[in-house]
Structures are given as C-alpha cells and as structure tokens.
Amino acid sequence: MALQWTGVYAAWIGLITLALAWGVVRQRRALKVGVGDADNRDLQLRVRAHANLIEYAPIALILLGCIEASGAPLWLVHGAGATLVLGRVLHPWGLVGGNGGYHPGRLLGTLLTWLAILVPALYLLVNPLL
C-alpha cells in the first residue's frame, strides 16, 4: 500500500527540517562556530528548535503512516498531518521569536504537535477493538 498522504506530510516536514538546519548553519557561519554554541543564546535556540523537530517528527510520521495504512478516514489522516505541519512551523517561530521564554507560537506549536501524536495513537489503540 502506497502511503501517498503520509509522504506529502513527510515532505513538508523535510522542508521544515532543512529550513531550521539552514538557520543553524547561518548563525554558525556568522559567529564562526563549527561545533557547539559559543554560549550564544540565538544559536542555542536555533539548535534546540531544529533538535525539537527531530525529536518529535519521526514518531508523528510513523503514527500518521500507520493510520493511513490501516484505512483510517482521510479526514483523520489529513487532520493529523496538517496539525503536525502547522505545529512544527509554529514551535520554532515561537521558540526563537520568544527568545526561549513564553510565546504563543511555541505553546500552540507544542500542543498541536502533541495532538498530532495523541490522536493517531489513540485511533490505533481503539480502532481494532471496534
């Protein structure tokens, strides 16, 4: 079974990953830092924004692929996929834009990412019992 919609959302996550990586590279070049963060707050935040995506996106995409493969309704697949992508755009914007403190983008991005993990996980646990 081709997971065409999971592939579309994985492609968006891939582009976001590259954009965040480019932000780290740009900051490293500006500071002439090859490894580490030179105790620079902006570089630390950019590194964490990229790392946070790397920590959360794989499980979210695996779950998305599982619900698509299991025949979940397309509204659920698209809902989870779009929620993930939006969350992964908002989180780094809020993290970096809020200088690591409170920012509505960071909060909403976190909540959307968790939702994009929680809903498919619950579907996969409950659906076989129905």
N, C-alpha and C positions, 0 to 999 in steps of 0.2 A: 504494500500500500504506500503510495506516494504521500508524503506529508507536506503538500504544497503550501498550506497556510502557515504551518509552523516554519517552513522555510522562509516565507515572506517576513515573518516577525523576527526570525533569527538574522535575516539580512539587515533589518533596521537596527537590531542590537549590535550587529557587527559594525555598522557605520557609526553608531554612537560610541562604540569602543574605540574606534580609530580616531574620532574627534577628541575624545578625552585623552588618549595617548598623545595626540599631537599637542594638546595643551600642556602636557607634562614636558614633552621634548622642547617646545618653545621656551618654557620657563627655565629648563635646564641650560639651554643654549644661552639665554640672556644672562644667567648667573654664572655661566661657565662651570657647571657642576655635572660631572659624569656619573657619579654614584652618590646616593644619599640625598639629603635635602638641604644641606648647608645651613640648617636651622632657620630656613626661610619659610615663613608662615604660608605664603601663597603657594609655594612649591609643595609644602606638606599637604595642603588642602587639595591641590590638583592630583597628587599621588593617591590620596585617600578616595577622591571621587572616582578615579579610574579603578582602584582596587575594590571599592564597594560594588561597582557594577560586575566586576569579575567574580566576586563572591556570591552574588545573588542571581545573576542571569542564567548560569548553567542549569540550576535546579528548576527555575521557572520555565526554561525552554524544554527541558526534559518532560516536565509535567504537561506542558502545552502539547508536545508531540504525543504523549500518552493519551490525552483526552481526544485529540484528533483521530488517532489510530483506533481508539475504542468506539468511534462512531458518535461522539458527543454532538449535540446540536451545533450547527455553525455559529449561532449567536453566542454560544458559550466559548467556542474557540476564538472567535473574533473579539469577544468581550475581554477574555483573559489576555490575549495578545496585545490588543490596543492599550489595555490598562498597564501592562508591563512596559510597553514602549513609552507611554506618557510618564509613568513613574520614573523610568530611567533617564528621561530628559529633565524632569523637574528636580530630581535629587541633586545632581551635580550643580545645577544652576543655583539652588538654594544653599548648598554646602559652601561653594566658593563665594557666591554673592553675599552670603551672610557671614563670611569670614569665620566659619566654623561654629557660629552661635545659632540662635534661633532664626529661622527664616521659613516662611510658609511653604516655599518651594521644596525645601528639604523635608519638612514634615509630610506634606502631601505626597511627595515622591516616595518616601518610605512607606507610607500607608498603602499607596497604590501598588507598590512592588510586593508588599506582604499579601495584599488581596489577590494579586496575580499568581501567587503561590498557594494561598489558602483555598481558594475556590476550586481550582483543578484537583488539589489533593483531596478535598472532601468529596468531590464528584467521583474520583477514582475509588475511594473507600466505600461510598454508599451505593453507587450505581450497580455493582454486581449483586447486591443484596435485594434489589427491587425486581 
